[in-house]
Each structure stands twice: as structure tokens, then as C-alpha cells.
Amino acid sequence: MSIKRKLSPKQAEELLTILKERFEANMNRHENLKWSEIQKKIETNSEKLWSLFEMERTGGEPDVIRYDDKRNQYIFYDCSKETPKDRRSLCYDRKALDSRKENKPKNNVLDLVSAMGIELLTEEQYRELQSFGNFDTKTSSWILTPTHIRDLGGALFADFRYDQVFIYHNGAESYYAARGFRGSLRI
């Protein structure tokens, strides 16, 4: 079954309104950028618009973090105060999900990231996000795990406590009601 990756005109208009309002309310995240230029870029790429819709629909509250002038791309991160509500209680990847014999979570992070057409935040990106405010003060978010750690059965997650970003490890098959994931999207 293929996923419909195109929004109706009404959905697109509503999403662009939300994104514009968030952009204008959080200028500290993207000083010197102009919404009109960002909107033009979004409107010319229906797949990316759909991915932004998925980020928004699942509680991510995507917003522009910066512009990559070398690649001519705007970069969006999930900017919800806590890890996105509809992306919690997930183990790290398909291998971890398949390894669970009982009490399996409904899905895994890497499959959802792929289905949404986004990328999982790296440790560097997670730290960059934290420079714009305090995120995940009550929750935590899975972050992209280096292959050598994943090969040993582990996965990384992060949160913000005591005015500090903490990077932790857990078994990749673990999942918690307060742990989800944050993504990024280049347009």
C-alpha cells in the first residue's frame, strides 16, 4: 500500500499559515531569514510540504532553524517543547522491534522517520536546537546513533535537565512513554 504524499489545497494553506505564524513568533531561531522566500521554496516541493505536514500532525511543531547557503536549503527541526506527543513509546529501529518477544511497542523510530521523509536529529543538531530554548525538560528524544554503538545493541537519546544537555544510552529495544524522537527536514 503506497502512502499518499500530497496535501489537498486546503491542507497546504492551513499548514503554511501555521508555519508562518510559528516563524514570526520565534524570530530568534532564524534571524535574517524571510518567510516569503521560505514559503516559495516549500510550495515548489509537494513531498517536502507533506513531510512538514507529518511533522506538524504528530506534534513536532516544525520551524526553520537556519539556511544552508552552500546547498541552498532551509532546515526545519521539530521545535515542540517536549518530544512530539504522537511519536512516543517507540523502540529505536526494526531490528530492536523484531527482537522483542513480548510487549512490543507499536512501531520504531527509524521506520517512522523514513515514512515521514525526514531525518532523525543527530547529537550536534540536538545541541543546536537547545541553543534556542529549553526542550525536553520532562521528556527525552532518541537521536541518531553511531553504527558501532548500534551494532553492540545500544542506542542514544537526549534530554535537557539542570541547565544541561545530557546524552544517554539504552538498549535499542527499550521504549518509554516519555521518550519519542525529533526530526529535521531540508527544503
C-alpha positions, 0 to 999 in steps of 0.5 A: 500500500503506497502512502499518499504524499500530497496535501489537498489545497486546503491542507497546504494553506492551513499548514503554511499559515501555521508555519508562518505564524510559528516563524514570526513568533520565534524570530530568534531561531532564524534571524535574517531569514524571510518567510516569503522566500521560505514559503516559495521554496516549500510550495515548489516541493509537494513531498517536502510540504507533506513531510512538514505536514507529518511533522506538524500532525504528530506534534513536532511543531516544525520551524526553520532553524537556519539556511544552508547557503552552500546547498541552498536549503532551509532546515526545519527541526521539530521545535515542540517543547517536549518530544512530539506527543504522537511519536512516543513509546517507540523502540529505536529501529526494526531490528530492536522491534523484531527482537522483542518477544513480548510487549512490543511497542507499536512501531520504531523510530527509524521506520517512522522517520523514513515514512515521514521523509525526514531525518532523525536529529543527530547529537550536534543538531540536538545541541543546536536546537537547545541553543534556542530554548529549553526542550525536553525538560520532562521528556527525552528524544532518541537521536541518531546513533553511531553504527558501532554503538548500534551494532553492540545493541545500544542506542542514544537519546537526549534530554535537557535537565539542570541547565544541561544537555545530557546524552544517554544510552539504552538498549535499542529495544527499550521504549518509554512513554516519555521518550519519542524522537525529533526530526529535521527536514531540508527544503 
